[in-house]
Amino acid sequence: MGELTDKIKGNVNEAIGKAKQNSDNPETHDEGVAQELKGKGQQLGGKVKGALGDDI
């Protein structure tokens, strides 16, 4: 995956995660927290690829 792809997937996962956190269901809320963190990790990966090149 390239830099842009990682950043886009990260943004999507963050948005979905934030939406799930508004749920009254504790399990769904926890899934949302995890998904938001996953998205942040994907964005960080995209930034690293951007800085070092997509070949890593």
C-alpha positions as CSV (number, residue, x, y, z in Angstrom):
1,M,0.0,0.0,0.0
2,G,1.1,3.5,-0.7
3,E,1.3,6.5,1.5
4,L,-2.0,8.0,0.2
5,T,-3.8,4.7,0.6
6,D,-2.7,4.3,4.2
7,K,-3.8,7.8,5.0
8,I,-7.2,7.4,3.4
9,K,-7.8,4.1,5.2
10,G,-6.7,5.7,8.4
11,N,-9.1,8.6,8.0
12,V,-12.0,6.2,7.3
13,N,-11.2,4.0,10.3
14,E,-11.0,7.0,12.6
15,A,-14.3,8.3,11.4
16,I,-16.1,5.0,11.8
17,G,-14.5,4.5,15.2
18,K,-15.6,7.9,16.4
19,A,-19.2,7.1,15.2
20,K,-19.2,3.8,17.0
21,Q,-18.1,5.5,20.2
22,N,-21.5,7.3,20.3
23,S,-23.3,4.0,20.8
24,D,-25.0,3.1,24.0
25,N,-23.7,-0.4,23.7
26,P,-20.4,-0.8,25.6
27,E,-19.1,-3.4,23.2
28,T,-19.7,-1.2,20.2
29,H,-18.1,1.8,22.1
30,D,-15.0,-0.3,22.8
31,E,-14.8,-1.4,19.2
32,G,-15.0,2.2,18.2
33,V,-12.0,3.1,20.4
34,A,-10.0,0.3,19.0
35,Q,-10.9,1.2,15.4
36,E,-10.0,4.9,15.9
37,L,-6.6,3.8,17.3
38,K,-6.1,1.5,14.3
39,G,-6.9,4.5,12.0
40,K,-4.3,6.7,13.8
41,G,-1.8,3.9,13.3
42,Q,-2.5,3.6,9.6
43,Q,-2.1,7.4,9.2
44,L,1.2,7.3,11.0
45,G,2.3,4.5,8.7
46,G,1.4,6.6,5.7
47,K,3.4,9.5,7.1
48,V,6.4,7.3,7.6
49,K,6.1,5.9,4.0
50,G,5.9,9.4,2.8
51,A,9.0,10.4,4.5
52,L,11.0,7.3,3.7
53,G,9.4,6.3,0.4
54,D,6.8,3.7,-0.5
55,D,9.4,0.9,-0.8
56,I,9.5,0.1,3.0
